[in-house]
Amino acid sequence: MTVIAGRYRLLDVLAEGATGTVWRALDETDRHEVALKEFKAPDGLPADEALLLYARREREVRAAARISHPAVVRVLGVATEDGRPWAVMELVRGLTLAETLEAAGPLPPREAARVGAEVLAGLRAAREGGVPHRGVDPGHVLLANDGRIVVTGFGTAPGDDPGPAAELRALGTLLDASASALPSAPPAKDDRAGTLRTLTEGLLREDPEHSPDADRVERELRRLATGGAGSARRESHPGASSVPADAPADTRTNAPAGGEPGRRSGSRGANTPAGDMSSVPESRRRRAPRRAHVLLAGLIGALLIAGALAYHLVRDDERGAGPGPGGVTSTAPAGPGATDGAGAGPVRPRS
């Protein structure tokens, strides 16, 4: 096995391209595996120009080593063998986006948006670090086994810096390839596939006067990747709206996460409590307790009056109870021969 710079033992080839070959290698100093990029000069390039090219590649690789971002492959250093630089990088285990698309076809819209957001974040971090990518494509994007999205090829691609606008167009091309099954029809409300298609077409449009803003594009991609604030609420609360609060009233929908059309956000959702007072004005909420106290006092008063009436009726019934027909007798004398009690004799009229 070949050992590079007396340290890195070449194991097998990971990828080959126009600028060189990427090897899996073993760092014999700490027994960790790394990725080693072997640079090659184009065929027929004069020796003096080849040396200049190698010097340029070495400077770019050392600059890339200063970038620290989870979406950018970590460059560990530069090894030199026979006057040629070799880039030493972390070994990311996984498949390239190109291999994934070839094996399984287009990605779902949500995953495509996640890939796009991470790629854009990596490109922006590299540009801020002074190492712009010269042509990102699905072969430069690794879908790592640990879930990371990692961009490679910084400081190794041929050509000059194409500029931020061209970088965004390259991202649009990558998104178009990642989710080529997206519908071309106008997007429905809360339709992630349609929204991603619209965003991709905006990136691909070459219009200097209406160049997309990288911040806005990244925010929108992350919103789509996470389902957005409204979609996230919808997964746990089907009655929530997915449209920002400042959107026009006629665009507010209440669609579930699966994209099924819902009710207007103004109508009560299935999970909204019937007694929810959050939408009642403060003055009405203050009046509500006073009304309850008045109603309670009136109810108590009515019960007291009803109890008093019942008491008097029962008392009168007890006074008039007796042996006569129907349990009612007269308290007045019946006639001259009547007696006032048992054996008390006749009752005489008063003069």
PyMOL commands that set and color helices and strands:
alter all, ss='L'
color gray80, all
select helices_A, chain A and resi 47-64+97-104+109-128+138-140+164-178+192-204+208-210+214-225+228-236+249-251+282-319+325-327
alter helices_A, ss='H'
color red, helices_A
select strands_A, chain A and resi 3-4+8-16+20-27+32-39+75-81+84-90+94-96+141-144+149-151
alter strands_A, ss='S'
color yellow, strands_A
deselect
rebuild
show_as cartoon
